[in-house]
Amino acid sequence: MTTVQEIENAVTLLPKPELDKFRIWFEKFDANVWDKQFEEDVQTGKLDRMADQALKDLPSRRISPVSG
């Protein structure tokens, strides 16, 4: 399988138990890819401007801190 179309077709043919396994695997895979991208964006400063703006807006109550 080398194209998205081939992968899509293969996924549509999976029996439900295999589709469920694939969903779990893909969710973990996708989260890992997202985490790596986020870490790269932090390291390269791509998020600095947004973070600075959020910290600036916090006292004016335009945003609120996340509690948890």
mmCIF file as Biopython writes it, N, C-alpha, C and O atoms, coordinates in Angstrom:
data_model
#
loop_
_atom_site.group_PDB
_atom_site.id
_atom_site.type_symbol
_atom_site.label_atom_id
_atom_site.label_alt_id
_atom_site.label_comp_id
_atom_site.label_asym_id
_atom_site.label_entity_id
_atom_site.label_seq_id
_atom_site.pdbx_PDB_ins_code
_atom_site.Cartn_x
_atom_site.Cartn_y
_atom_site.Cartn_z
_atom_site.occupancy
_atom_site.B_iso_or_equiv
_atom_site.auth_seq_id
_atom_site.auth_asym_id
_atom_site.pdbx_PDB_model_num
ATOM 1   N N  . MET A ? 1  ? 0.838   -1.187 0.000  1.0 0.0 1  A 1 
ATOM 2   C CA . MET A ? 1  ? 0.000   0.000  0.000  1.0 0.0 1  A 1 
ATOM 3   C C  . MET A ? 1  ? 0.873   1.237  0.000  1.0 0.0 1  A 1 
ATOM 4   O O  . MET A ? 1  ? 1.670   1.450  0.914  1.0 0.0 1  A 1 
ATOM 5   N N  . THR A ? 2  ? 0.721   2.035  -1.013 1.0 0.0 2  A 1 
ATOM 6   C CA . THR A ? 2  ? 1.573   3.213  -1.096 1.0 0.0 2  A 1 
ATOM 7   C C  . THR A ? 2  ? 0.796   4.510  -1.239 1.0 0.0 2  A 1 
ATOM 8   O O  . THR A ? 2  ? 1.383   5.588  -1.151 1.0 0.0 2  A 1 
ATOM 9   N N  . THR A ? 3  ? -0.497  4.433  -1.456 1.0 0.0 3  A 1 
ATOM 10  C CA . THR A ? 3  ? -1.254  5.669  -1.614 1.0 0.0 3  A 1 
ATOM 11  C C  . THR A ? 3  ? -2.348  5.742  -0.556 1.0 0.0 3  A 1 
ATOM 12  O O  . THR A ? 3  ? -2.776  4.733  0.004  1.0 0.0 3  A 1 
ATOM 13  N N  . VAL A ? 4  ? -2.778  6.963  -0.306 1.0 0.0 4  A 1 
ATOM 14  C CA . VAL A ? 4  ? -3.862  7.167  0.648  1.0 0.0 4  A 1 
ATOM 15  C C  . VAL A ? 4  ? -5.106  6.419  0.183  1.0 0.0 4  A 1 
ATOM 16  O O  . VAL A ? 4  ? -5.805  5.812  0.994  1.0 0.0 4  A 1 
ATOM 17  N N  . GLN A ? 5  ? -5.380  6.459  -1.087 1.0 0.0 5  A 1 
ATOM 18  C CA . GLN A ? 5  ? -6.557  5.761  -1.621 1.0 0.0 5  A 1 
ATOM 19  C C  . GLN A ? 5  ? -6.492  4.266  -1.319 1.0 0.0 5  A 1 
ATOM 20  O O  . GLN A ? 5  ? -7.497  3.671  -0.930 1.0 0.0 5  A 1 
ATOM 21  N N  . GLU A ? 6  ? -5.327  3.654  -1.492 1.0 0.0 6  A 1 
ATOM 22  C CA . GLU A ? 6  ? -5.175  2.225  -1.198 1.0 0.0 6  A 1 
ATOM 23  C C  . GLU A ? 6  ? -5.374  1.947  0.286  1.0 0.0 6  A 1 
ATOM 24  O O  . GLU A ? 6  ? -5.989  0.950  0.664  1.0 0.0 6  A 1 
ATOM 25  N N  . ILE A ? 7  ? -4.857  2.823  1.110  1.0 0.0 7  A 1 
ATOM 26  C CA . ILE A ? 7  ? -5.030  2.652  2.556  1.0 0.0 7  A 1 
ATOM 27  C C  . ILE A ? 7  ? -6.501  2.814  2.929  1.0 0.0 7  A 1 
ATOM 28  O O  . ILE A ? 7  ? -7.039  2.023  3.705  1.0 0.0 7  A 1 
ATOM 29  N N  . GLU A ? 8  ? -7.144  3.829  2.383  1.0 0.0 8  A 1 
ATOM 30  C CA . GLU A ? 8  ? -8.572  4.029  2.648  1.0 0.0 8  A 1 
ATOM 31  C C  . GLU A ? 8  ? -9.373  2.800  2.248  1.0 0.0 8  A 1 
ATOM 32  O O  . GLU A ? 8  ? -10.239 2.348  2.998  1.0 0.0 8  A 1 
ATOM 33  N N  . ASN A ? 9  ? -9.089  2.263  1.078  1.0 0.0 9  A 1 
ATOM 34  C CA . ASN A ? 9  ? -9.809  1.072  0.615  1.0 0.0 9  A 1 
ATOM 35  C C  . ASN A ? 9  ? -9.572  -0.106 1.544  1.0 0.0 9  A 1 
ATOM 36  O O  . ASN A ? 9  ? -10.506 -0.843 1.861  1.0 0.0 9  A 1 
ATOM 37  N N  . ALA A ? 10 ? -8.328  -0.291 1.985  1.0 0.0 10 A 1 
ATOM 38  C CA . ALA A ? 10 ? -8.011  -1.403 2.883  1.0 0.0 10 A 1 
ATOM 39  C C  . ALA A ? 10 ? -8.749  -1.248 4.214  1.0 0.0 10 A 1 
ATOM 40  O O  . ALA A ? 10 ? -9.252  -2.226 4.766  1.0 0.0 10 A 1 
ATOM 41  N N  . VAL A ? 11 ? -8.813  -0.020 4.723  1.0 0.0 11 A 1 
ATOM 42  C CA . VAL A ? 11 ? -9.487  0.216  5.998  1.0 0.0 11 A 1 
ATOM 43  C C  . VAL A ? 11 ? -10.974 -0.102 5.881  1.0 0.0 11 A 1 
ATOM 44  O O  . VAL A ? 11 ? -11.566 -0.647 6.813  1.0 0.0 11 A 1 
ATOM 45  N N  . THR A ? 12 ? -11.575 0.231  4.754  1.0 0.0 12 A 1 
ATOM 46  C CA . THR A ? 12 ? -13.011 -0.043 4.594  1.0 0.0 12 A 1 
ATOM 47  C C  . THR A ? 12 ? -13.307 -1.537 4.567  1.0 0.0 12 A 1 
ATOM 48  O O  . THR A ? 12 ? -14.440 -1.950 4.814  1.0 0.0 12 A 1 
ATOM 49  N N  . LEU A ? 13 ? -12.304 -2.342 4.273  1.0 0.0 13 A 1 
ATOM 50  C CA . LEU A ? 13 ? -12.498 -3.790 4.208  1.0 0.0 13 A 1 
ATOM 51  C C  . LEU A ? 13 ? -12.232 -4.505 5.529  1.0 0.0 13 A 1 
ATOM 52  O O  . LEU A ? 13 ? -12.465 -5.708 5.640  1.0 0.0 13 A 1 
ATOM 53  N N  . LEU A ? 14 ? -11.746 -3.774 6.527  1.0 0.0 14 A 1 
ATOM 54  C CA . LEU A ? 14 ? -11.425 -4.419 7.801  1.0 0.0 14 A 1 
ATOM 55  C C  . LEU A ? 14 ? -12.683 -4.876 8.524  1.0 0.0 14 A 1 
ATOM 56  O O  . LEU A ? 14 ? -13.676 -4.151 8.575  1.0 0.0 14 A 1 
ATOM 57  N N  . PRO A ? 15 ? -12.638 -6.085 9.084  1.0 0.0 15 A 1 
ATOM 58  C CA . PRO A ? 15 ? -13.745 -6.509 9.947  1.0 0.0 15 A 1 
ATOM 59  C C  . PRO A ? 15 ? -13.749 -5.635 11.207 1.0 0.0 15 A 1 
ATOM 60  O O  . PRO A ? 15 ? -12.718 -5.070 11.573 1.0 0.0 15 A 1 
ATOM 61  N N  . LYS A ? 16 ? -14.893 -5.525 11.861 1.0 0.0 16 A 1 
ATOM 62  C CA . LYS A ? 16 ? -15.032 -4.633 13.006 1.0 0.0 16 A 1 
ATOM 63  C C  . LYS A ? 16 ? -13.947 -4.825 14.064 1.0 0.0 16 A 1 
ATOM 64  O O  . LYS A ? 16 ? -13.389 -3.826 14.518 1.0 0.0 16 A 1 
ATOM 65  N N  . PRO A ? 17 ? -13.615 -6.044 14.481 1.0 0.0 17 A 1 
ATOM 66  C CA . PRO A ? 17 ? -12.561 -6.178 15.499 1.0 0.0 17 A 1 
ATOM 67  C C  . PRO A ? 17 ? -11.216 -5.607 15.041 1.0 0.0 17 A 1 
ATOM 68  O O  . PRO A ? 17 ? -10.498 -5.005 15.839 1.0 0.0 17 A 1 
ATOM 69  N N  . GLU A ? 18 ? -10.874 -5.789 13.774 1.0 0.0 18 A 1 
ATOM 70  C CA . GLU A ? 18 ? -9.627  -5.250 13.256 1.0 0.0 18 A 1 
ATOM 71  C C  . GLU A ? 18 ? -9.708  -3.730 13.107 1.0 0.0 18 A 1 
ATOM 72  O O  . GLU A ? 18 ? -8.723  -3.026 13.330 1.0 0.0 18 A 1 
ATOM 73  N N  . LEU A ? 19 ? -10.874 -3.234 12.732 1.0 0.0 19 A 1 
ATOM 74  C CA . LEU A ? 19 ? -11.064 -1.791 12.633 1.0 0.0 19 A 1 
ATOM 75  C C  . LEU A ? 19 ? -10.910 -1.146 14.006 1.0 0.0 19 A 1 
ATOM 76  O O  . LEU A ? 19 ? -10.312 -0.078 14.131 1.0 0.0 19 A 1 
ATOM 77  N N  . ASP A ? 20 ? -11.447 -1.791 15.029 1.0 0.0 20 A 1 
ATOM 78  C CA . ASP A ? 20 ? -11.296 -1.284 16.389 1.0 0.0 20 A 1 
ATOM 79  C C  . ASP A ? 20 ? -9.825  -1.240 16.796 1.0 0.0 20 A 1 
ATOM 80  O O  . ASP A ? 20 ? -9.383  -0.261 17.398 1.0 0.0 20 A 1 
ATOM 81  N N  . LYS A ? 21 ? -9.068  -2.278 16.480 1.0 0.0 21 A 1 
ATOM 82  C CA . LYS A ? 21 ? -7.632  -2.296 16.775 1.0 0.0 21 A 1 
ATOM 83  C C  . LYS A ? 21 ? -6.910  -1.189 16.015 1.0 0.0 21 A 1 
ATOM 84  O O  . LYS A ? 21 ? -6.028  -0.521 16.555 1.0 0.0 21 A 1 
ATOM 85  N N  . PHE A ? 22 ? -7.295  -1.005 14.755 1.0 0.0 22 A 1 
ATOM 86  C CA . PHE A ? 22 ? -6.681  0.039  13.937 1.0 0.0 22 A 1 
ATOM 87  C C  . PHE A ? 22 ? -6.955  1.418  14.520 1.0 0.0 22 A 1 
ATOM 88  O O  . PHE A ? 22 ? -6.059  2.260  14.571 1.0 0.0 22 A 1 
ATOM 89  N N  . ARG A ? 23 ? -8.189  1.655  14.959 1.0 0.0 23 A 1 
ATOM 90  C CA . ARG A ? 23 ? -8.544  2.950  15.550 1.0 0.0 23 A 1 
ATOM 91  C C  . ARG A ? 23 ? -7.673  3.250  16.760 1.0 0.0 23 A 1 
ATOM 92  O O  . ARG A ? 23 ? -7.153  4.356  16.905 1.0 0.0 23 A 1 
ATOM 93  N N  . ILE A ? 24 ? -7.519  2.256  17.625 1.0 0.0 24 A 1 
ATOM 94  C CA . ILE A ? 24 ? -6.703  2.434  18.817 1.0 0.0 24 A 1 
ATOM 95  C C  . ILE A ? 24 ? -5.263  2.730  18.431 1.0 0.0 24 A 1 
ATOM 96  O O  . ILE A ? 24 ? -4.647  3.645  18.978 1.0 0.0 24 A 1 
ATOM 97  N N  . TRP A ? 25 ? -4.725  1.963  17.495 1.0 0.0 25 A 1 
ATOM 98  C CA . TRP A ? 25 ? -3.352  2.185  17.047 1.0 0.0 25 A 1 
ATOM 99  C C  . TRP A ? 25 ? -3.208  3.574  16.433 1.0 0.0 25 A 1 
ATOM 100 O O  . TRP A ? 25 ? -2.264  4.299  16.747 1.0 0.0 25 A 1 
ATOM 101 N N  . PHE A ? 26 ? -4.142  3.944  15.559 1.0 0.0 26 A 1 
ATOM 102 C CA . PHE A ? 26 ? -4.014  5.222  14.867 1.0 0.0 26 A 1 
ATOM 103 C C  . PHE A ? 26 ? -4.153  6.392  15.823 1.0 0.0 26 A 1 
ATOM 104 O O  . PHE A ? 26 ? -3.466  7.402  15.669 1.0 0.0 26 A 1 
ATOM 105 N N  . GLU A ? 27 ? -5.022  6.271  16.795 1.0 0.0 27 A 1 
ATOM 106 C CA . GLU A ? 27 ? -5.173  7.341  17.775 1.0 0.0 27 A 1 
ATOM 107 C C  . GLU A ? 27 ? -3.847  7.571  18.512 1.0 0.0 27 A 1 
ATOM 108 O O  . GLU A ? 27 ? -3.436  8.717  18.695 1.0 0.0 27 A 1 
ATOM 109 N N  . LYS A ? 28 ? -3.187  6.510  18.928 1.0 0.0 28 A 1 
ATOM 110 C CA . LYS A ? 28 ? -1.891  6.632  19.597 1.0 0.0 28 A 1 
ATOM 111 C C  . LYS A ? 28 ? -0.834  7.194  18.642 1.0 0.0 28 A 1 
ATOM 112 O O  . LYS A ? 28 ? -0.050  8.065  19.019 1.0 0.0 28 A 1 
ATOM 113 N N  . PHE A ? 29 ? -0.819  6.697  17.425 1.0 0.0 29 A 1 
ATOM 114 C CA . PHE A ? 29 ? 0.129   7.168  16.415 1.0 0.0 29 A 1 
ATOM 115 C C  . PHE A ? 29 ? -0.058  8.657  16.156 1.0 0.0 29 A 1 
ATOM 116 O O  . PHE A ? 29 ? 0.911   9.416  16.143 1.0 0.0 29 A 1 
ATOM 117 N N  . ASP A ? 30 ? -1.294  9.072  15.951 1.0 0.0 30 A 1 
ATOM 118 C CA . ASP A ? 30 ? -1.595  10.462 15.641 1.0 0.0 30 A 1 
ATOM 119 C C  . ASP A ? 30 ? -1.251  11.373 16.819 1.0 0.0 30 A 1 
ATOM 120 O O  . ASP A ? 30 ? -0.724  12.468 16.621 1.0 0.0 30 A 1 
ATOM 121 N N  . ALA A ? 31 ? -1.542  10.931 18.034 1.0 0.0 31 A 1 
ATOM 122 C CA . ALA A ? 31 ? -1.198  11.715 19.218 1.0 0.0 31 A 1 
ATOM 123 C C  . ALA A ? 31 ? 0.306   11.889 19.332 1.0 0.0 31 A 1 
ATOM 124 O O  . ALA A ? 31 ? 0.782   12.965 19.694 1.0 0.0 31 A 1 
ATOM 125 N N  . ASN A ? 32 ? 1.057   10.842 19.028 1.0 0.0 32 A 1 
ATOM 126 C CA . ASN A ? 32 ? 2.514   10.918 19.084 1.0 0.0 32 A 1 
ATOM 127 C C  . ASN A ? 32 ? 3.052   11.900 18.045 1.0 0.0 32 A 1 
ATOM 128 O O  . ASN A ? 32 ? 3.955   12.684 18.336 1.0 0.0 32 A 1 
ATOM 129 N N  . VAL A ? 33 ? 2.505   11.857 16.853 1.0 0.0 33 A 1 
ATOM 130 C CA . VAL A ? 33 ? 2.916   12.795 15.797 1.0 0.0 33 A 1 
ATOM 131 C C  . VAL A ? 33 ? 2.612   14.227 16.233 1.0 0.0 33 A 1 
ATOM 132 O O  . VAL A ? 33 ? 3.438   15.123 16.055 1.0 0.0 33 A 1 
ATOM 133 N N  . TRP A ? 34 ? 1.421   14.441 16.805 1.0 0.0 34 A 1 
ATOM 134 C CA . TRP A ? 34 ? 1.027   15.774 17.255 1.0 0.0 34 A 1 
ATOM 135 C C  . TRP A ? 34 ? 1.953   16.247 18.365 1.0 0.0 34 A 1 
ATOM 136 O O  . TRP A ? 34 ? 2.396   17.396 18.354 1.0 0.0 34 A 1 
ATOM 137 N N  . ASP A ? 35 ? 2.251   15.370 19.326 1.0 0.0 35 A 1 
ATOM 138 C CA . ASP A ? 35 ? 3.148   15.729 20.428 1.0 0.0 35 A 1 
ATOM 139 C C  . ASP A ? 35 ? 4.519   16.144 19.908 1.0 0.0 35 A 1 
ATOM 140 O O  . ASP A ? 35 ? 5.083   17.139 20.363 1.0 0.0 35 A 1 
ATOM 141 N N  . LYS A ? 36 ? 5.055   15.388 18.962 1.0 0.0 36 A 1 
ATOM 142 C CA . LYS A ? 36 ? 6.364   15.724 18.399 1.0 0.0 36 A 1 
ATOM 143 C C  . LYS A ? 36 ? 6.319   17.076 17.696 1.0 0.0 36 A 1 
ATOM 144 O O  . LYS A ? 36 ? 7.248   17.872 17.831 1.0 0.0 36 A 1 
ATOM 145 N N  . GLN A ? 37 ? 5.254   17.345 16.948 1.0 0.0 37 A 1 
ATOM 146 C CA . GLN A ? 37 ? 5.124   18.628 16.261 1.0 0.0 37 A 1 
ATOM 147 C C  . GLN A ? 37 ? 5.018   19.767 17.261 1.0 0.0 37 A 1 
ATOM 148 O O  . GLN A ? 37 ? 5.638   20.816 17.082 1.0 0.0 37 A 1 
ATOM 149 N N  . PHE A ? 38 ? 4.238   19.565 18.309 1.0 0.0 38 A 1 
ATOM 150 C CA . PHE A ? 38 ? 4.081   20.582 19.340 1.0 0.0 38 A 1 
ATOM 151 C C  . PHE A ? 38 ? 5.423   20.885 20.000 1.0 0.0 38 A 1 
ATOM 152 O O  . PHE A ? 38 ? 5.786   22.047 20.178 1.0 0.0 38 A 1 
ATOM 153 N N  . GLU A ? 39 ? 6.156   19.835 20.361 1.0 0.0 39 A 1 
ATOM 154 C CA . GLU A ? 39 ? 7.472   20.009 20.971 1.0 0.0 39 A 1 
ATOM 155 C C  . GLU A ? 39 ? 8.417   20.770 20.036 1.0 0.0 39 A 1 
ATOM 156 O O  . GLU A ? 39 ? 9.168   21.639 20.478 1.0 0.0 39 A 1 
ATOM 157 N N  . GLU A ? 40 ? 8.373   20.442 18.764 1.0 0.0 40 A 1 
ATOM 158 C CA . GLU A ? 40 ? 9.211   21.147 17.782 1.0 0.0 40 A 1 
ATOM 159 C C  . GLU A ? 40 ? 8.820   22.615 17.698 1.0 0.0 40 A 1 
ATOM 160 O O  . GLU A ? 40 ? 9.681   23.493 17.640 1.0 0.0 40 A 1 
ATOM 161 N N  . ASP A ? 41 ? 7.514   22.877 17.690 1.0 0.0 41 A 1 
ATOM 162 C CA . ASP A ? 41 ? 7.041   24.262 17.621 1.0 0.0 41 A 1 
ATOM 163 C C  . ASP A ? 41 ? 7.466   25.048 18.857 1.0 0.0 41 A 1 
ATOM 164 O O  . ASP A ? 41 ? 7.820   26.222 18.748 1.0 0.0 41 A 1 
ATOM 165 N N  . VAL A ? 42 ? 7.435   24.418 20.025 1.0 0.0 42 A 1 
ATOM 166 C CA . VAL A ? 42 ? 7.890   25.078 21.249 1.0 0.0 42 A 1 
ATOM 167 C C  . VAL A ? 42 ? 9.381   25.373 21.151 1.0 0.0 42 A 1 
ATOM 168 O O  . VAL A ? 42 ? 9.820   26.485 21.444 1.0 0.0 42 A 1 
ATOM 169 N N  . GLN A ? 43 ? 10.159  24.374 20.740 1.0 0.0 43 A 1 
ATOM 170 C CA . GLN A ? 43 ? 11.609  24.535 20.656 1.0 0.0 43 A 1 
ATOM 171 C C  . GLN A ? 43 ? 12.020  25.625 19.665 1.0 0.0 43 A 1 
ATOM 172 O O  . GLN A ? 43 ? 12.989  26.346 19.906 1.0 0.0 43 A 1 
ATOM 173 N N  . THR A ? 44 ? 11.309  25.748 18.582 1.0 0.0 44 A 1 
ATOM 174 C CA . THR A ? 44 ? 11.671  26.731 17.556 1.0 0.0 44 A 1 
ATOM 175 C C  . THR A ? 44 ? 11.035  28.098 17.788 1.0 0.0 44 A 1 
ATOM 176 O O  . THR A ? 44 ? 11.260  29.029 17.014 1.0 0.0 44 A 1 
ATOM 177 N N  . GLY A ? 45 ? 10.238  28.221 18.856 1.0 0.0 45 A 1 
ATOM 178 C CA . GLY A ? 45 ? 9.653   29.511 19.198 1.0 0.0 45 A 1 
ATOM 179 C C  . GLY A ? 45 ? 8.387   29.874 18.447 1.0 0.0 45 A 1 
ATOM 180 O O  . GLY A ? 45 ? 7.929   31.014 18.530 1.0 0.0 45 A 1 
ATOM 181 N N  . LYS A ? 46 ? 7.817   28.940 17.723 1.0 0.0 46 A 1 
ATOM 182 C CA . LYS A ? 46 ? 6.619   29.257 16.934 1.0 0.0 46 A 1 
ATOM 183 C C  . LYS A ? 46 ? 5.420   29.641 17.804 1.0 0.0 46 A 1 
ATOM 184 O O  . LYS A ? 46 ? 4.498   30.307 17.333 1.0 0.0 46 A 1 
ATOM 185 N N  . LEU A ? 47 ? 5.433   29.222 19.071 1.0 0.0 47 A 1 
ATOM 186 C CA . LEU A ? 47 ? 4.289   29.492 19.941 1.0 0.0 47 A 1 
ATOM 187 C C  . LEU A ? 47 ? 4.537   30.668 20.882 1.0 0.0 47 A 1 
ATOM 188 O O  . LEU A ? 47 ? 3.645   31.052 21.638 1.0 0.0 47 A 1 
ATOM 189 N N  . ASP A ? 48 ? 5.727   31.236 20.844 1.0 0.0 48 A 1 
ATOM 190 C CA . ASP A ? 48 ? 6.087   32.302 21.778 1.0 0.0 48 A 1 
ATOM 191 C C  . ASP A ? 48 ? 5.144   33.490 21.706 1.0 0.0 48 A 1 
ATOM 192 O O  . ASP A ? 48 ? 4.709   33.999 22.739 1.0 0.0 48 A 1 
ATOM 193 N N  . ARG A ? 49 ? 4.827   33.935 20.511 1.0 0.0 49 A 1 
ATOM 194 C CA . ARG A ? 49 ? 3.966   35.117 20.359 1.0 0.0 49 A 1 
ATOM 195 C C  . ARG A ? 49 ? 2.583   34.878 20.955 1.0 0.0 49 A 1 
ATOM 196 O O  . ARG A ? 49 ? 2.032   35.748 21.629 1.0 0.0 49 A 1 
ATOM 197 N N  . MET A ? 50 ? 2.028   33.700 20.705 1.0 0.0 50 A 1 
ATOM 198 C CA . MET A ? 50 ? 0.705   33.392 21.260 1.0 0.0 50 A 1 
ATOM 199 C C  . MET A ? 50 ? 0.761   33.275 22.777 1.0 0.0 50 A 1 
ATOM 200 O O  . MET A ? 50 ? -0.143  33.742 23.470 1.0 0.0 50 A 1 
ATOM 201 N N  . ALA A ? 51 ? 1.816   32.654 23.298 1.0 0.0 51 A 1 
ATOM 202 C CA . ALA A ? 51 ? 1.962   32.515 24.749 1.0 0.0 51 A 1 
ATOM 203 C C  . ALA A ? 51 ? 2.118   33.892 25.399 1.0 0.0 51 A 1 
ATOM 204 O O  . ALA A ? 51 ? 1.503   34.167 26.429 1.0 0.0 51 A 1 
ATOM 205 N N  . ASP A ? 52 ? 2.928   34.740 24.805 1.0 0.0 52 A 1 
ATOM 206 C CA . ASP A ? 52 ? 3.109   36.094 25.330 1.0 0.0 52 A 1 
ATOM 207 C C  . ASP A ? 52 ? 1.787   36.849 25.351 1.0 0.0 52 A 1 
ATOM 208 O O  . ASP A ? 52 ? 1.477   37.537 26.324 1.0 0.0 52 A 1 
ATOM 209 N N  . GLN A ? 53 ? 1.009   36.722 24.279 1.0 0.0 53 A 1 
ATOM 210 C CA . GLN A ? 53 ? -0.280  37.409 24.207 1.0 0.0 53 A 1 
ATOM 211 C C  . GLN A ? 53 ? -1.243  36.869 25.259 1.0 0.0 53 A 1 
ATOM 212 O O  . GLN A ? 53 ? -1.969  37.640 25.887 1.0 0.0 53 A 1 
ATOM 213 N N  . ALA A ? 54 ? -1.255  35.569 25.452 1.0 0.0 54 A 1 
ATOM 214 C CA . ALA A ? 54 ? -2.135  34.970 26.460 1.0 0.0 54 A 1 
ATOM 215 C C  . ALA A ? 54 ? -1.766  35.466 27.856 1.0 0.0 54 A 1 
ATOM 216 O O  . ALA A ? 54 ? -2.649  35.803 28.646 1.0 0.0 54 A 1 
ATOM 217 N N  . LEU A ? 55 ? -0.488  35.514 28.162 1.0 0.0 55 A 1 
ATOM 218 C CA . LEU A ? 55 ? -0.050  36.016 29.472 1.0 0.0 55 A 1 
ATOM 219 C C  . LEU A ? 55 ? -0.399  37.492 29.642 1.0 0.0 55 A 1 
ATOM 220 O O  . LEU A ? 55 ? -0.736  37.934 30.740 1.0 0.0 55 A 1 
ATOM 221 N N  . LYS A ? 56 ? -0.318  38.236 28.570 1.0 0.0 56 A 1 
ATOM 222 C CA . LYS A ? 56 ? -0.675  39.658 28.598 1.0 0.0 56 A 1 
ATOM 223 C C  . LYS A ? 56 ? -2.183  39.829 28.828 1.0 0.0 56 A 1 
ATOM 224 O O  . LYS A ? 56 ? -2.601  40.742 29.540 1.0 0.0 56 A 1 
ATOM 225 N N  . ASP A ? 57 ? -2.984  38.965 28.235 1.0 0.0 57 A 1 
ATOM 226 C CA . ASP A ? 57 ? -4.444  39.062 28.339 1.0 0.0 57 A 1 
ATOM 227 C C  . ASP A ? 57 ? -4.987  38.517 29.655 1.0 0.0 57 A 1 
ATOM 228 O O  . ASP A ? 57 ? -6.116  38.841 30.024 1.0 0.0 57 A 1 
ATOM 229 N N  . LEU A ? 58 ? -4.231  37.714 30.360 1.0 0.0 58 A 1 
ATOM 230 C CA . LEU A ? 58 ? -4.725  37.069 31.576 1.0 0.0 58 A 1 
ATOM 231 C C  . LEU A ? 58 ? -5.211  38.068 32.624 1.0 0.0 58 A 1 
ATOM 232 O O  . LEU A ? 58 ? -6.310  37.888 33.149 1.0 0.0 58 A 1 
ATOM 233 N N  . PRO A ? 59 ? -4.458  39.098 32.950 1.0 0.0 59 A 1 
ATOM 234 C CA . PRO A ? 59 ? -4.947  40.040 33.980 1.0 0.0 59 A 1 
ATOM 235 C C  . PRO A ? 59 ? -6.231  40.777 33.578 1.0 0.0 59 A 1 
ATOM 236 O O  . PRO A ? 59 ? -7.012  41.167 34.447 1.0 0.0 59 A 1 
ATOM 237 N N  . SER A ? 60 ? -6.455  40.970 32.291 1.0 0.0 60 A 1 
ATOM 238 C CA . SER A ? 60 ? -7.639  41.685 31.845 1.0 0.0 60 A 1 
ATOM 239 C C  . SER A ? 60 ? -8.859  40.779 31.761 1.0 0.0 60 A 1 
ATOM 240 O O  . SER A ? 60 ? -9.935  41.215 31.352 1.0 0.0 60 A 1 
ATOM 241 N N  . ARG A ? 61 ? -8.694  39.528 32.145 1.0 0.0 61 A 1 
ATOM 242 C CA . ARG A ? 61 ? -9.796  38.543 32.154 1.0 0.0 61 A 1 
ATOM 243 C C  . ARG A ? 61 ? -10.305 38.199 30.752 1.0 0.0 61 A 1 
ATOM 244 O O  . ARG A ? 61 ? -11.392 37.641 30.603 1.0 0.0 61 A 1 
ATOM 245 N N  . ARG A ? 62 ? -9.519  38.531 29.729 1.0 0.0 62 A 1 
ATOM 246 C CA . ARG A ? 62 ? -9.906  38.125 28.380 1.0 0.0 62 A 1 
ATOM 247 C C  . ARG A ? 62 ? -9.756  36.622 28.231 1.0 0.0 62 A 1 
ATOM 248 O O  . ARG A ? 62 ? -10.401 36.004 27.384 1.0 0.0 62 A 1 
ATOM 249 N N  . ILE A ? 63 ? -8.904  36.041 29.058 1.0 0.0 63 A 1 
ATOM 250 C CA . ILE A ? 63 ? -8.765  34.596 29.133 1.0 0.0 63 A 1 
ATOM 251 C C  . ILE A ? 63 ? -8.703  34.226 30.602 1.0 0.0 63 A 1 
ATOM 252 O O  . ILE A ? 63 ? -8.479  35.089 31.450 1.0 0.0 63 A 1 
ATOM 253 N N  . SER A ? 64 ? -8.895  32.977 30.905 1.0 0.0 64 A 1 
ATOM 254 C CA . SER A ? 64 ? -8.789  32.551 32.296 1.0 0.0 64 A 1 
ATOM 255 C C  . SER A ? 64 ? -7.851  31.363 32.387 1.0 0.0 64 A 1 
ATOM 256 O O  . SER A ? 64 ? -7.727  30.585 31.440 1.0 0.0 64 A 1 
ATOM 257 N N  . PRO A ? 65 ? -7.190  31.223 33.532 1.0 0.0 65 A 1 
ATOM 258 C CA . PRO A ? 65 ? -6.246  30.126 33.680 1.0 0.0 65 A 1 
ATOM 259 C C  . PRO A ? 65 ? -6.946  28.779 33.669 1.0 0.0 65 A 1 
ATOM 260 O O  . PRO A ? 65 ? -8.102  28.661 34.075 1.0 0.0 65 A 1 
ATOM 261 N N  . VAL A ? 66 ? -6.242  27.783 33.207 1.0 0.0 66 A 1 
ATOM 262 C CA . VAL A ? 66 ? -6.771  26.422 33.217 1.0 0.0 66 A 1 
ATOM 263 C C  . VAL A ? 66 ? -6.551  25.869 34.613 1.0 0.0 66 A 1 
ATOM 264 O O  . VAL A ? 66 ? -5.448  25.934 35.156 1.0 0.0 66 A 1 
ATOM 265 N N  . SER A ? 67 ? -7.593  25.337 35.174 1.0 0.0 67 A 1 
ATOM 266 C CA . SER A ? 67 ? -7.418  24.703 36.491 1.0 0.0 67 A 1 
ATOM 267 C C  . SER A ? 67 ? -7.545  23.208 36.322 1.0 0.0 67 A 1 
ATOM 268 O O  . SER A ? 67 ? -8.241  22.733 35.423 1.0 0.0 67 A 1 
ATOM 269 N N  . GLY A ? 68 ? -6.897  22.489 37.155 1.0 0.0 68 A 1 
ATOM 270 C CA . GLY A ? 68 ? -6.995  21.058 36.982 1.0 0.0 68 A 1 
ATOM 271 C C  . GLY A ? 68 ? -6.072  20.343 37.782 1.0 0.0 68 A 1 
ATOM 272 O O  . GLY A ? 68 ? -6.041  19.113 37.738 1.0 0.0 68 A 1 
#
